[in-house]
Amino acid sequence: MRRMRRGMAGALATVVMAGSVILGGGAATAVTDPAHCAQPTGRDFVRAAPEDAGVDPGPLADALAFAATRNRLNVQVFRHNCLIGAGPSNAETDTVPWNVWSVTKSIVSLLAGIAWDRGKLDIDATLDNYLPPGIGDAGHRAITVENLLQETSGLRIGAATEGITGVVPLDPFSAVQALGVPFDTPPGSAFQYSQRNVDLLSYVIELATGEPLQDFAQRELFGPLGIERGDYYWARDRSGHTYGYAHLFIPPADLARLGMLVAAHGRWNGRAVVSEAYLDRAVTPSGTNRCYGYLFWLGPGCAENPEFLPADTYSMSGLGLQNVFVVPDLDLMVVWTGVFGVHNGQGPGGLLQYGDEPSHEFFRRLLSGFRDHPMPDPGPYVETPLRVDYRAYFDTDIALAVFGVGADAYPGCTVLSCLNLPLAPPFSDAPPGCLLLACVGPDPRTPGVR
């Protein structure tokens, strides 16, 4: 299949202009049952006219045009498994690998579920069952796999400082670095959104399955969905271990397949890729946070999920508003990627606190067109008083630990050497054209849908 990739600057210009909106257009696959479409067997999703899926095209077009004004570079709207709407720049961005940031966490959750289904990973077990001898002290080895899935390890956090050394990238061995972070609370007692937790979980999955995470992911998750190994880039730290908290660069067209899998209770064209039993656990709120399950955000009013959506709504959520919204009650899925786009008058704090402004206004417009599930207009988005605590994002000890300095440093692990392992130089992992946000360029080694 020919490669459909152009400059991201052109895509952004298209978005800012909020040009024409595609409604079920493009190379269409015949819809045999307008009420419900089959999962794709090739590259293309089955499309349907909005009205055949119970949605008036006018409000859908209005919602898509609005999304373009909020820097949504790619938008896909699915109803009854049919692609009924796409954003104005989708033709340019569908096949471009995009860093979905913390959406990566939810995908690691799926891999944990598959390993659990295969009997290789015990969710209730402690890390002591998996970590090699001599790595981590007794307290850290007593953390359970479920603690990592629920973000309840109790480890001290600093969301920005945990992640910045992966962005640079300097991390010698992120999972081992996590084992040097001290506890703020006992494991299982409190929710704290951590990046290092999920890097540690990725490493544990590798140990449990006996193979590199990406090999396991390609064979057991991506491959069955038709996502090819050359489609995406998933960053590793300098010891060669895959990041779990972020840095999966995947085309939106492939990201939608992962969302469709979850929405179908883990089945893909009749095959159980991940069990419904695991997904039921994954979208069940933990005892410490009603909004969080196993690395999924659950319910209205949580993360970027608008407050007026049905109670069974859940989502994958990443920095800059990378989102997969699943609304089972409406048989609806929306996938979008982009670069922030929040409109507010409060500066950086507002960007963090009012992240649901674009989704509120988008879904408000979209749902006004639902014929079979009429919903009252929730009204325009209202900014609540600003109360961002920047201290939750930064921790000096975590920042210094990568250099082997301070209370959070793991013994024998610095930017120069970690546990006597050979370390790759910074930036050496990325293929040509892959940097921070996206993978672009004509080099044949650059990932992307072809």
C-alpha positions in Angstrom: 0.0 0.0 0.0 1.4 3.4 -0.9 2.7 5.6 1.8 0.4 8.6 2.6 2.6 10.9 4.6 3.3 14.6 4.2 4.8 17.3 6.3 3.3 17.8 9.8 3.5 21.5 9.3 1.0 21.2 6.4 -1.3 19.1 8.5 -1.2 21.6 11.3 -2.0 24.4 8.8 -5.0 22.4 7.6 -6.2 22.0 11.1 -5.8 25.7 12.0 -7.8 26.6 8.9 -10.5 24.0 9.9 -11.1 23.1 6.3 -13.4 20.5 4.7 -14.4 17.6 6.9 -14.6 14.0 5.6 -17.8 12.2 6.5 -17.4 8.5 5.8 -15.4 9.3 2.6 -12.2 8.0 1.1 -11.7 4.5 -0.2 -14.8 2.9 1.2 -15.4 -0.7 1.9 -19.0 -1.8 1.3 -21.2 -1.9 4.3 -23.2 -5.1 4.3 -25.1 -4.3 7.6 -25.7 -0.6 8.2 -26.5 -1.3 11.8 -23.1 -2.8 12.7 -19.9 -3.1 10.8 -17.3 -5.8 10.9 -13.8 -5.4 12.2 -11.3 -4.8 9.3 -9.5 -7.7 7.8 -7.2 -5.5 5.7 -5.9 -1.9 6.2 -9.2 -0.1 5.8 -12.0 0.3 8.3 -15.6 -0.4 7.2 -17.3 3.0 6.7 -20.9 4.0 6.9 -22.9 7.2 6.3 -23.6 8.9 9.7 -27.3 8.6 9.3 -27.1 4.8 8.8 -25.5 4.7 12.3 -28.2 6.9 13.9 -26.2 10.2 13.8 -27.3 13.3 11.9 -24.4 14.4 9.7 -24.7 18.1 10.5 -23.8 17.9 14.2 -21.1 15.4 13.4 -19.6 17.8 10.8 -19.8 20.6 13.4 -18.0 18.5 16.0 -15.2 17.6 13.6 -14.8 21.2 12.5 -14.6 22.2 16.1 -11.9 19.5 16.9 -9.8 21.0 14.1 -9.7 24.3 15.9 -8.3 22.5 19.0 -5.2 21.2 17.2 -6.7 17.8 16.7 -4.5 16.6 13.8 -6.4 13.3 13.5 -10.0 12.5 14.5 -11.8 9.2 13.9 -15.4 8.7 15.0 -16.8 5.1 15.1 -20.4 4.1 15.8 -21.5 0.5 15.8 -18.0 -0.4 14.7 -18.4 1.8 11.5 -16.1 4.7 10.7 -18.6 7.5 10.3 -16.5 10.6 10.5 -12.9 11.8 10.0 -11.1 15.1 10.6 -9.9 17.3 7.7 -6.2 16.3 8.0 -6.7 12.6 8.4 -5.5 11.8 4.9 -2.2 13.3 5.8 -1.9 12.0 9.4 -3.6 8.5 9.4 -0.4 6.7 8.7 2.1 8.9 10.5 3.5 7.4 13.8 2.6 9.8 16.6 3.9 9.7 20.2 0.7 8.9 22.1 2.4 9.5 25.4 0.5 7.9 28.3 -1.9 6.1 26.1 1.1 3.7 26.0 0.3 2.8 29.6 -3.1 1.4 28.6 -1.4 -0.7 25.9 1.1 -2.1 28.5 -2.0 -3.0 30.5 -3.3 -5.0 27.5 0.1 -6.8 27.3 -0.1 -7.6 31.0 -3.6 -9.0 30.4 -2.4 -11.2 27.6 0.5 -12.5 29.8 -2.0 -13.2 32.5 -4.3 -15.0 30.1 -1.4 -17.2 29.0 -0.6 -18.1 32.7 2.8 -16.3 32.5 2.0 -13.3 34.8 0.3 -13.5 38.2 -1.4 -10.1 38.8 -1.6 -10.8 42.5 2.0 -11.8 42.9 4.8 -9.6 44.3 7.7 -8.5 42.2 9.9 -10.8 44.2 8.4 -13.6 42.0 9.9 -12.0 38.9 12.9 -9.7 39.7 16.4 -11.2 39.4 18.1 -11.9 42.7 19.9 -8.9 44.1 17.8 -6.2 42.3 15.7 -4.1 44.6 15.3 -4.3 48.4 12.7 -6.3 50.3 10.3 -3.4 50.4 10.3 -2.8 46.6 10.2 -6.5 45.9 7.0 -6.7 48.0 5.1 -4.4 45.5 2.5 -6.4 43.6 1.9 -6.5 39.9 -1.6 -5.1 40.6 -0.1 -2.2 42.5 1.8 -1.3 39.3 -1.4 -1.7 37.2 -3.4 0.5 39.6 -0.7 3.1 40.2 -0.7 2.2 43.9 2.9 1.2 44.4 3.4 3.9 47.0 6.6 5.2 45.4 7.3 8.9 45.5 6.3 10.7 42.3 7.3 13.7 40.2 5.5 13.1 36.9 7.6 15.6 34.9 10.9 14.7 36.5 10.2 11.0 36.1 9.6 11.4 32.4 12.0 14.1 31.3 15.0 11.8 31.3 13.1 9.5 28.9 12.4 12.5 26.6 16.0 13.5 26.4 16.8 10.5 26.6 19.3 9.7 29.4 17.8 6.9 31.4 20.3 4.0 31.8 17.7 1.5 33.0 14.3 3.0 33.9 12.9 0.0 35.8 15.9 -0.3 38.0 15.8 3.5 38.6 12.2 2.9 39.9 13.6 0.5 42.5 15.6 3.3 44.0 12.7 5.7 44.5 11.5 5.7 48.2 8.0 5.1 49.4 5.6 7.9 50.3 2.8 5.5 51.3 2.5 1.7 51.8 1.9 -0.2 48.6 -1.8 -0.5 47.8 -2.9 2.3 50.1 -3.1 5.3 47.8 -3.2 6.3 44.1 -0.3 8.3 42.8 0.2 8.7 39.1 3.7 7.5 38.4 5.7 7.1 35.2 8.3 4.8 36.7 5.6 2.4 37.9 4.8 1.4 34.3 8.4 1.2 33.2 8.8 -1.3 36.0 5.7 -3.1 34.9 7.1 -3.4 31.3 10.2 -4.9 32.7 8.3 -7.4 34.8 6.3 -8.5 31.8 9.5 -9.1 30.0 10.8 -11.2 32.9 7.5 -13.1 33.1 7.3 -13.9 29.4 11.0 -14.5 28.9 11.3 -12.2 25.9 11.6 -8.5 24.9 8.4 -6.7 25.4 8.1 -5.6 21.8 8.6 -9.1 20.5 5.8 -10.3 22.8 3.6 -7.3 21.8 4.1 -7.8 18.1 3.2 -11.5 18.2 0.4 -11.5 20.7 -1.2 -8.0 20.3 -0.2 -6.0 17.3 0.2 -8.7 14.7 -3.3 -10.2 15.2 -4.8 -6.8 14.7 -3.0 -6.2 11.4 -0.5 -3.7 12.9 2.8 -4.5 11.2 6.2 -4.2 12.9 7.3 -1.5 10.5 4.3 0.7 11.3 5.5 2.0 14.7 8.4 2.9 16.8 8.5 2.2 20.6 11.4 3.8 22.4 13.7 1.9 24.7 16.0 3.1 27.5 19.7 2.9 27.1 19.8 -0.7 28.5 17.5 -1.8 25.8 14.3 -2.1 27.8 11.0 -0.7 26.5 9.4 2.4 28.1 6.0 1.7 29.5 4.9 5.1 30.6 5.1 6.7 27.1 7.0 6.9 23.7 5.0 4.5 21.6 4.9 6.2 18.2 2.0 4.6 16.4 -0.2 5.8 13.5 -3.7 6.9 14.4 -5.1 4.3 12.0 -3.4 1.6 14.1 -4.3 3.2 17.4 -8.0 3.0 16.4 -7.5 -0.8 16.0 -6.4 -1.1 19.6 -9.4 0.9 20.8 -11.7 -1.2 18.7 -10.2 -4.3 20.2 -10.9 -3.1 23.7 -14.4 -1.9 22.8 -15.1 -5.5 21.4 -14.2 -7.0 24.8 -10.8 -8.2 23.5 -12.0 -10.0 20.4 -10.7 -9.4 16.9 -12.6 -11.1 14.0 -13.7 -13.9 16.3 -10.4 -14.4 18.0 -9.8 -13.6 21.7 -6.7 -11.5 21.7 -7.1 -10.5 25.4 -9.7 -12.0 27.6 -12.9 -10.3 28.6 -12.2 -11.4 32.1 -9.0 -9.3 32.2 -10.7 -6.3 30.5 -13.5 -6.5 33.1 -10.8 -6.1 35.8 -9.0 -3.4 33.8 -12.1 -1.2 33.6 -13.2 -1.7 37.2 -12.3 1.2 39.5 -9.6 0.4 42.1 -10.3 0.8 45.8 -8.1 4.0 45.9 -9.4 5.9 42.9 -12.9 5.7 41.3 -11.4 7.1 38.1 -8.8 4.5 37.6 -8.6 0.8 36.8 -5.6 -1.1 35.3 -4.0 1.9 33.5 -7.3 3.0 32.0 -9.3 6.1 33.0 -12.8 5.3 34.0 -16.1 7.2 34.1 -17.4 10.7 33.3 -15.5 13.6 34.8 -12.2 11.6 34.9 -9.1 12.7 32.9 -10.5 14.1 29.6 -13.9 12.3 29.8 -16.7 14.8 29.8 -18.9 14.8 32.9 -22.1 14.3 30.8 -21.0 11.0 29.1 -22.6 7.7 30.3 -21.3 6.1 33.4 -19.6 3.2 31.5 -17.3 5.5 29.6 -13.6 4.8 29.8 -10.5 6.0 28.0 -6.8 5.9 27.2 -5.3 9.3 27.9 -1.9 10.8 27.0 -0.1 14.1 27.2 -1.2 16.8 24.7 -4.7 15.2 24.5 -4.0 11.9 22.8 -7.2 10.0 23.6 -9.2 6.9 22.8 -12.7 7.4 24.2 -14.9 4.3 24.5 -18.6 4.8 25.3 -20.2 1.3 25.4 -23.7 2.6 26.2 -23.7 4.5 22.9 -21.6 1.9 21.0 -19.3 4.9 20.3 -15.6 5.2 20.0 -13.6 8.4 19.3 -9.9 8.4 18.7 -7.9 11.6 18.3 -4.3 12.8 18.4 -2.8 16.3 18.2 -0.9 19.0 20.1 -2.8 20.2 23.2 -5.4 22.7 21.9 -7.1 23.7 25.2 -8.5 27.3 25.1 -8.4 29.0 28.4 -7.4 32.2 30.0 -5.2 30.8 32.8 -1.9 30.1 31.2 0.1 26.8 31.8 -2.0 26.0 34.8 -5.2 26.1 32.8 -3.6 23.9 30.1 -3.2 21.2 32.8 -6.5 21.7 34.7 -8.9 22.3 31.8 -7.8 19.4 29.6 -11.4 18.3 29.1 -12.4 21.6 27.4 -11.9 20.3 23.9 -13.6 16.9 24.6 -16.5 18.7 26.4 -17.3 20.9 23.4 -16.6 18.1 20.9 -19.0 15.6 22.5 -21.5 18.3 23.2 -21.8 18.9 19.5 -21.5 15.2 18.5 -24.2 13.9 20.8 -26.7 16.5 19.8 -26.9 14.6 16.6 -27.7 11.2 18.1 -31.2 10.1 17.0 -31.5 7.0 19.1 -30.0 8.4 22.3 -31.2 12.0 22.7 -29.3 13.8 25.4 -29.9 17.2 26.9 -27.4 19.9 26.0 -24.9 20.1 29.0 -24.1 23.7 28.1 -20.8 25.3 27.3 -17.6 24.4 29.2 -17.2 26.2 32.5 -13.8 26.8 34.0 -13.6 25.9 37.7 -11.2 27.9 40.0 -7.6 27.1 39.2 -5.9 24.9 41.8 -3.0 23.2 40.1 -0.2 22.1 42.5 3.0 22.2 40.5 4.8 20.3 43.3 3.2 17.1 42.1 5.1 17.4 38.8 8.6 18.0 40.0 10.9 16.2 42.4 14.6 17.2 42.6 15.8 13.9 44.0 14.2 11.9 41.1 15.8 14.3 38.6 19.2 13.9 40.2 18.9 10.1 40.6 19.7 9.5 36.9 23.2 10.9 37.5 23.6 8.6 40.5 23.2 11.5 43.0 20.8 11.9 45.9 18.5 9.9 48.0 16.6 8.3 45.1 19.6 7.0 43.1 19.8 3.3 42.8 23.2 2.0 43.9 25.5 1.4 41.0 23.2 3.0 38.4 24.2 6.3 36.7 24.1 7.8 33.2 27.6 6.2 32.6 27.0 2.7 33.9 24.1 0.7 35.5 24.6 -2.7 37.1 27.7 -3.1 34.8 25.4 -3.4 31.7 26.5 -1.9 28.4 24.6 1.3 27.8 23.8 2.7 24.4 24.5 6.4 23.9 21.6 8.9 24.1 19.4 9.2 21.0 20.8 6.0 19.5 17.6 4.0 19.7 15.4 6.1 17.4 15.2 5.4 13.7 15.6 8.3 11.2 12.8 10.8 11.4 11.6 9.8 14.8 12.0 12.6 17.4 9.8 13.5 20.4 6.4 13.8 18.7 6.3 12.0 15.4 8.2 9.8 12.8 8.3 11.6 9.5 10.6 11.6 6.4 11.3 9.6 3.3 14.0 7.3 4.7 12.8 3.7 4.2 13.9 2.9 7.8 11.4 5.4 9.2 8.3 3.7 10.6 4.9 4.3 9.1 2.1 2.6 7.3 3.0 1.7 3.8 
